[in-house]
Amino acid sequence: MTFKLYNTLNRKKEDFEPANPPKVTVYVCGPTVYNLPHIGNARPAVVFDVLVRLLRTQYEVVYARNITDIDDKISTRAKETGLSIQEIAAENAAAYHADVDALGVLRPDIEPFATDHIPQMITMIATLIERGHAYVAEGHVLFRVSSYADYGHLSRRDTRQLMDGARVDVAPYKEDAGDFVLWKPSSDDMPGWDSEWCRGRPGWHIECSAMAAEHLGATIDIHGGGNDLIFPHHENEIAQSTCAHNGKLFSRYWMHNGFVNVDQTKMSKSLGNVVLVRDLLKDAPGEAVRLALLSGHYRQPLDWSDDLLAESCRKLDRLYTALRNTSGWQTSWQETGPSPAFIEALSDDLNTPKAFAELFNLARQLNKSTDVAEQARLGGQLRASADIIGLLGQDPEAWFATDHDAEFAGTVEALLEQRISARSNKDYARADQIRDELSAMGVVIEDGPDGTRWQINRD
């Protein structure tokens, strides 16, 4: 099946054709580890995790997602906390890993750290200087934007519009206001590396260009990130990478996810509405957070709310219930494979809303089926389809025990045993009383031929 991807560079959906099939190279801009990850950081991690899972159904994928561990924000954070820059970076990189792991995000094949690639950055900068695309001024090395005729093509603005829409450091040593930093001097209290220009540190943009080239080559198939990276970060990556590699195309497809707002308001530290992944995980399963992040099309803005998260829990209840009430799929789902309609939806530029509609269609069919063979097939398709989107990986019974600790589950089980005993003794008044107690605890019980099951009431 042909995958269609919206290419930001050309502003249209295009058939995906890798340069060297069956191999596909994907590079996604990862976090700058100066603080705990919020849902805005989590959305690209989840979106591009789904992309890679989908591509792997057909191709051999090499996926790189970097960690930016040298940045002025990290230095500022270190001064605020009294910790070292290395401690701040290590602590927040570990937090990022823990949080996206909890959302079911698979680790990338390659996770380059910026500080491990300083020699590659210095070499690329030297090449740009040699070819006239960069210049040295007062210890800084700057990219000469005028040397690259296609600058601004990704963001579809001319240079003047780009400068008007960005916070640009108009330093007196620049040839042009739009020229951007490749290397800058470091004071004694800042991290720095020796170079022929000065003891200094890299600019943000050169980091990804050097890391992508080192691990994936001069030309990559897909480059991804958030909408906020289109300009200046990705625009600058294209310019410096293309010029450093003799005009070779840097990335064949560019994909960008939309912003995450909170209750219809832009998320920002100044408004105090930043939602940390860690805080969400205290009250909801990671799987529900993941579904919520995928509930809208990845290119569109996503409005985050408590209602969205609660609804995501209820949706997972419905899907897990369909699997819980049937059998046969547990041992055959990998052979059964995903639903063709589900793959078709995801293959159309990761249309997750349409893909979810197919999951619920499968669940409805599964709930209605009375044929054992059909149940095994439908259940297998549901489980295999959900696996590509990173859902339904738990045992259904484990899902319905989430949100509560072992002590709570033990209390519920004890009450259920008492209720079974009361019913066997025909003490129906006591049995009804226990049902009411469980209801007050937020527990719904279901009596069936195989016994009594319970789940959390998420309404």
C-alpha positions in Angstrom: 0.0 0.0 0.0 1.2 3.5 -0.8 1.6 5.9 2.1 0.5 9.5 1.6 2.3 12.1 3.7 1.7 15.9 3.9 5.0 17.5 2.9 5.3 20.9 4.5 8.0 21.8 1.9 5.5 21.6 -0.9 2.3 22.2 1.1 0.5 19.1 -0.2 0.0 15.4 0.4 2.4 13.3 -1.6 3.0 9.6 -2.2 5.9 8.5 0.0 8.8 7.1 -1.9 12.0 6.4 0.0 15.3 7.2 -1.7 16.7 3.7 -1.1 13.9 1.2 -0.4 13.4 -0.8 1.6 15.4 1.4 3.9 13.8 4.6 5.3 15.6 7.2 7.4 13.6 9.4 9.8 15.0 12.2 12.0 12.8 14.0 14.6 13.9 16.9 16.7 13.8 15.8 20.3 13.7 17.8 23.5 15.9 20.4 24.9 16.4 19.0 28.4 16.2 22.0 30.6 12.9 21.2 32.3 10.3 18.4 32.8 8.4 17.5 29.6 4.9 18.9 29.1 2.2 17.6 26.7 3.5 19.9 24.0 6.8 17.9 24.1 4.9 14.6 24.3 2.8 15.2 21.1 5.6 14.9 18.6 7.1 11.9 20.5 3.7 10.1 20.2 2.9 11.2 16.6 6.2 10.2 15.1 6.2 7.0 17.1 3.0 6.1 15.2 4.6 7.1 11.9 7.6 4.8 12.5 5.4 1.9 13.7 3.3 2.3 10.5 6.4 2.6 8.2 7.8 -0.6 9.8 4.9 -2.6 8.4 6.5 -2.1 5.0 10.0 -0.8 5.3 13.3 -1.1 7.3 13.3 2.1 9.3 16.3 3.8 10.9 14.8 6.3 13.3 16.9 9.0 15.1 15.5 11.4 17.7 18.1 13.7 19.3 18.6 15.1 22.8 19.7 18.8 22.9 21.8 18.9 26.1 23.7 22.1 25.3 21.6 25.2 25.2 21.5 28.6 27.0 18.2 27.6 28.6 20.0 24.7 30.3 22.7 27.1 31.5 20.1 29.5 32.9 18.3 26.7 34.7 21.6 25.5 36.2 22.3 29.0 37.6 18.7 29.1 39.0 19.0 25.8 40.8 22.7 25.7 41.7 23.1 22.4 39.9 25.7 21.8 37.2 24.7 21.9 33.5 25.4 18.2 33.2 23.2 17.5 36.2 20.3 19.5 34.8 20.6 17.8 31.4 20.9 14.3 32.8 18.0 14.8 35.2 15.6 16.1 32.6 16.7 13.6 29.9 15.9 10.8 32.3 12.5 12.4 33.1 11.8 12.7 29.4 12.6 9.0 28.9 10.4 8.0 31.8 7.4 10.0 30.7 7.4 9.1 27.0 8.0 5.4 28.0 4.9 5.6 30.1 3.0 6.9 27.0 4.1 3.7 25.1 6.6 5.6 22.9 9.2 3.2 21.6 12.9 4.2 22.0 14.4 5.4 18.7 17.1 3.4 17.0 19.5 6.2 17.5 19.4 8.9 20.1 22.3 11.3 19.6 23.2 13.8 22.3 24.4 17.1 21.1 27.5 17.2 23.3 28.7 14.0 21.8 28.9 15.5 18.4 30.8 18.7 18.8 33.7 17.6 16.5 31.1 16.9 13.7 29.6 20.4 14.2 33.0 22.1 14.1 33.8 20.2 10.9 30.5 21.2 9.2 31.0 24.8 10.3 34.6 24.9 8.8 33.2 23.5 5.5 30.6 26.3 5.4 33.2 28.9 5.9 35.5 27.4 3.3 32.6 27.5 0.7 31.6 31.0 1.5 28.4 30.3 3.3 29.6 31.3 6.7 32.0 34.0 8.1 33.8 34.8 11.3 33.0 38.0 13.2 34.2 38.8 16.7 34.7 35.2 17.7 31.2 34.2 16.3 30.7 32.2 13.2 27.5 33.1 11.3 25.7 31.6 8.4 25.5 34.0 5.4 21.8 33.7 4.5 22.3 35.6 1.3 24.5 32.8 0.0 21.5 30.4 -0.1 19.0 31.4 -2.7 16.2 29.1 -1.5 16.2 30.4 2.0 12.6 30.8 3.2 11.1 28.1 0.9 10.0 25.8 3.8 8.2 28.6 5.7 7.0 30.3 2.4 8.1 33.8 3.4 10.7 36.1 2.0 13.7 37.1 4.1 12.1 40.4 5.2 8.9 38.6 6.4 11.0 36.0 8.2 12.9 38.7 10.1 9.7 40.6 11.0 8.1 37.5 12.4 11.1 36.3 14.5 13.1 37.6 17.4 16.5 38.2 15.7 19.6 39.3 17.4 20.6 42.3 15.3 24.3 42.4 16.3 26.7 45.0 14.8 29.1 42.3 13.7 26.5 40.7 11.4 26.6 41.3 7.7 22.8 41.0 7.6 20.2 40.9 10.3 19.0 37.5 9.2 22.4 35.7 9.5 22.3 33.2 12.3 24.9 31.8 14.7 26.7 28.6 14.0 29.3 29.1 16.8 29.5 31.6 19.7 32.1 32.4 22.4 31.7 31.0 25.9 32.5 32.9 29.0 34.4 31.1 31.8 31.1 30.2 33.6 29.6 28.7 30.4 30.3 25.3 28.8 32.7 25.5 25.9 34.9 23.6 23.5 38.1 24.7 21.8 37.9 25.6 18.1 40.0 27.6 15.7 37.6 30.5 16.2 37.4 30.6 19.9 36.5 28.6 23.0 32.8 28.4 22.4 29.7 26.4 21.9 27.5 25.6 18.9 24.3 27.4 17.8 21.1 25.3 18.2 20.5 24.8 14.4 23.9 23.3 13.5 23.4 20.6 16.1 20.7 18.8 14.3 22.3 19.2 10.9 25.5 17.6 12.2 23.8 14.8 14.0 21.5 13.9 11.2 24.4 13.8 8.7 26.5 11.7 11.1 23.9 9.0 11.6 21.6 9.1 8.6 23.7 10.6 5.8 23.6 13.9 3.8 20.0 13.2 2.6 17.3 11.8 4.8 13.8 10.6 3.9 11.6 12.2 6.5 12.4 15.1 9.0 9.8 15.8 11.7 9.0 18.1 14.5 6.5 20.6 15.9 5.0 23.5 13.9 7.0 25.9 16.0 10.2 24.5 14.5 9.4 25.4 10.9 11.1 28.8 11.4 13.8 29.4 12.2 15.1 25.9 13.2 14.1 23.8 10.2 14.6 26.6 7.7 18.1 27.1 9.0 18.8 23.3 9.1 17.9 23.2 5.4 20.2 26.1 4.5 23.3 24.9 6.4 22.9 21.2 5.5 22.3 21.8 1.8 25.3 24.2 1.6 27.6 21.9 3.6 26.8 19.0 1.2 27.3 20.6 -2.2 23.6 21.3 -2.8 22.3 17.9 -1.9 18.7 17.8 -0.8 18.6 17.6 3.0 15.2 16.0 3.6 12.8 14.6 1.0 9.7 15.0 3.2 9.0 17.4 6.1 6.3 16.7 8.6 5.1 19.0 11.4 2.5 18.4 14.2 0.2 21.1 15.4 0.3 22.9 18.7 -1.3 21.8 22.0 -3.6 24.3 23.6 -5.1 24.0 27.1 -8.8 24.7 27.4 -8.6 26.7 24.1 -5.7 28.8 25.4 -2.1 28.7 24.2 0.0 26.9 26.7 2.7 29.1 28.3 4.6 29.4 31.5 3.5 33.0 31.9 -0.2 31.9 32.0 0.6 29.1 34.4 -1.3 26.6 32.3 1.6 24.3 31.3 0.5 20.7 31.8 3.3 18.3 32.7 3.2 14.7 31.5 4.3 13.6 35.0 1.3 15.3 36.6 -1.1 13.7 34.2 0.3 10.3 34.9 -0.6 10.7 38.6 -4.3 10.6 37.7 -4.6 8.7 34.4 -3.0 5.8 32.7 -0.3 6.6 30.1 -2.3 4.8 27.5 -5.2 7.2 28.0 -2.9 10.2 27.6 -1.5 8.7 24.4 -5.0 8.2 23.0 -5.9 11.8 23.9 -2.8 13.1 22.1 -3.8 11.1 19.0 -7.5 11.9 19.1 -7.2 14.8 16.6 -5.3 14.8 13.3 -1.6 15.4 14.0 -1.4 18.5 11.7 -4.2 20.3 13.5 -4.1 22.1 16.9 -5.1 19.9 19.8 -7.2 21.4 22.6 -6.3 19.6 25.8 -8.8 19.4 28.6 -9.8 17.2 31.5 -12.9 16.1 29.5 -10.6 15.0 26.6 -8.6 12.8 29.0 -11.7 11.4 30.7 -13.3 10.6 27.3 -10.1 8.8 26.2 -10.3 6.6 29.3 -13.9 5.7 28.4 -12.9 4.9 24.8 -10.2 2.5 26.0 -12.8 0.9 28.3 -15.0 0.2 25.3 -12.1 -1.3 23.3 -10.7 -3.4 26.2 -14.3 -4.6 27.0 -14.6 -6.0 23.5 -11.4 -8.0 23.9 -12.2 -9.0 27.5 -15.5 -10.6 26.5 -14.0 -12.8 23.7 -11.3 -15.3 23.3 -9.1 -16.8 20.6 -7.4 -13.5 19.6 -4.7 -13.8 22.3 -2.6 -16.3 20.5 -3.4 -15.4 16.9 -3.5 -11.6 16.6 0.1 -11.3 15.2 -0.9 -13.8 12.4 -4.3 -12.3 11.9 -2.8 -8.8 11.2 -4.4 -5.4 11.2 -7.7 -4.4 9.5 -7.1 -3.3 5.9 -9.5 -0.3 6.6 -7.4 0.7 9.6 -4.1 0.6 7.6 -5.8 2.5 4.8 -6.8 5.3 7.2 -3.3 5.6 8.8 -1.7 5.5 5.4 -3.6 8.6 4.4 -1.2 11.1 6.2 -1.7 9.4 9.7 -5.5 10.0 9.8 -5.8 8.8 13.4 -9.5 10.0 13.8 -10.5 7.7 10.9 -8.3 4.9 12.2 -10.0 5.1 15.6 -13.4 4.9 13.9 -12.3 1.6 12.4 -11.1 0.3 15.8 -14.6 1.0 17.3 -16.2 -0.5 14.2 -14.2 -3.7 14.9 -15.2 -3.5 18.6 -18.9 -3.3 17.7 -18.7 -6.2 15.4 -16.8 -8.2 18.0 -19.5 -7.5 20.7 -22.2 -8.7 18.3 -20.5 -11.8 17.1 -21.5 -15.2 18.5 -19.2 -17.2 16.2 -16.0 -18.4 17.9 -13.9 -18.3 14.7 -15.2 -14.8 13.8 -14.5 -13.5 17.3 -10.9 -14.7 17.0 -10.5 -13.0 13.6 -12.1 -9.7 14.7 -10.4 -9.7 18.1 -7.1 -10.4 16.3 -7.6 -7.5 13.9 -8.6 -5.2 16.7 -5.5 -6.1 18.7 -3.1 -6.0 15.7 -4.5 -2.7 14.5 -4.2 -1.1 17.9 -0.7 -2.3 18.2 0.4 -0.1 15.3 -1.0 2.9 17.0 0.5 1.8 20.3 -2.7 0.9 22.2 -4.3 -2.2 23.8 -1.0 -3.7 24.8 -2.2 -4.6 28.3 -4.2 -7.6 29.4 -7.8 -6.4 29.6 -8.1 -7.4 33.2 -5.0 -5.3 34.0 -6.5 -2.3 32.3 -9.7 -2.4 34.4 -7.6 -2.5 37.5 -5.7 0.7 36.6 -6.1 4.0 38.5 -6.0 2.2 41.8 -3.4 0.5 43.9 -3.2 -3.1 45.0 -4.8 -2.4 48.3 -7.9 -0.9 46.6 -8.1 -3.9 44.2 -7.8 -6.3 47.2 -10.6 -4.5 48.9 -12.8 -4.8 45.8 -12.0 -8.5 45.5 -12.8 -9.2 49.1 -16.2 -7.5 48.8 -16.9 -9.5 45.7 -16.1 -12.7 47.6 -18.5 -11.6 50.3 -21.2 -10.9 47.7 -20.7 -14.3 46.1 -21.1 -15.9 49.5 -24.2 -13.9 50.3 -25.8 -14.9 46.9 -25.0 -18.5 47.5 -26.7 -18.3 50.9 -29.7 -16.5 49.2 -29.0 -13.4 51.3 -29.9 -11.1 48.4 -30.3 -8.0 50.6 -26.6 -8.3 51.7 -25.6 -8.9 48.1 -27.4 -5.8 47.0 -25.8 -3.8 49.9 -22.3 -4.9 48.7 -23.1 -3.8 45.1 -24.1 -0.4 46.5 -20.9 -0.2 48.5 -18.9 -1.0 45.4 -20.8 1.6 43.4 -20.0 4.2 46.0 -16.3 3.3 45.5 -16.6 4.0 41.8 -16.7 0.3 40.9 -19.1 -1.2 38.3 -19.7 -5.0 38.5 -20.9 -7.3 35.8 -22.4 -10.7 36.5 -21.9 -13.2 33.6 -21.7 -17.0 32.9 -17.9 -16.9 33.7 -18.4 -15.1 37.0 -18.3 -11.5 38.2 -16.1 -8.9 36.7 -15.4 -5.4 37.9 -14.1 -2.2 36.4 -13.7 1.5 37.3 -16.7 3.7 36.5 -15.1 6.5 34.4 -18.4 8.4 33.7 
